[in-house]
């Protein structure tokens, strides 16, 4: 566990993967730069076809802390984050999305919490906003709120170890509610998948599995925009959604190589697979469903009797779903879709 003394001079880099985000760049950059602890902002333009790069370049010309990096072709947010990390000079970094609603002085407040409880990374709370950026409710979705309440309670800041609070791994895998120690990311070779969807899953599992400690900051710092008309990747339900299985393979390969004392985390990763496939299975396009169902069964091919017993002890209902998906995936997803409709 880290024992560094709090240092008010610790600085923060903000990495922003940006694709056709001109509508949001001015507001986000203005809010970011109002935080005193921010020493650099790296906008990674992913070959936008709108004025995103021009707006970022204009800000960069006025403030030397802002830099624009351009991708050679459109490679997705995961690749853009990996590219941005190469540019980071600050002690800490955060990966924000261009349409995030950052609360006033949120980054300064989060960095102050890290001064109190230094760790490999800090996680803060988030909430949903509508397409105009208005808060729907100042709360995360149900499971995340329950897990935070169980771990943190009424405390403002808490430093934790993953092995003591394993269910934290099943909170949302967003990259923009975490401030990382830059050295931690580089030394542990933590990276984002370079798929167009689900590219943040790998970094999420690597971070919790490899950290000495993480800090929970019990404060809502950012609003996540859920806009069904904006063309967000979270609303894509065609063949591209099948990349989730490539991501699962990456995480499987990583987690099965962990030391014995961390193997308990694989139970939670298996439950996380169920959670993701349950969500996708309700929405995936009809023409993609047969292949999706077959691949979902293969995703649980390594669930032997010992792992199944462990799943039952943690969440019996999800364990039964996993059993059904493995042995009769087409029926499982057909019934799931019928209930959802």
ABEGO torsion letter per residue (X at the ends): XBABBBBAABBBBBBBBBBGAAAAAAAAAAAAAABAABABBBBBBBGBABAAAAAAAAAAAABAABBBBBBABBAEAAAAAAAAAAABABABBBBBBAABBBBBGAAAAAAAAAAABBBABBBBBBBBBBAAGBBABBBBBAAAAAAAAAAAEABABBBBBAAABAAAAABBABAAABBBBAAAAAAAGBBBBABABGAAAAAAAAAAAABABBBBBBBBABBBBBBAAAGBAAABABAAAAAAAAAAAAAAAAAAABBAAAAAAAAAAAAAAAAAAAAAAAABBAAAAAAAAAAAAAAAAABBAAAAAAAAAABAAAAAAAAAAAABAAAAAAAAAAAAX
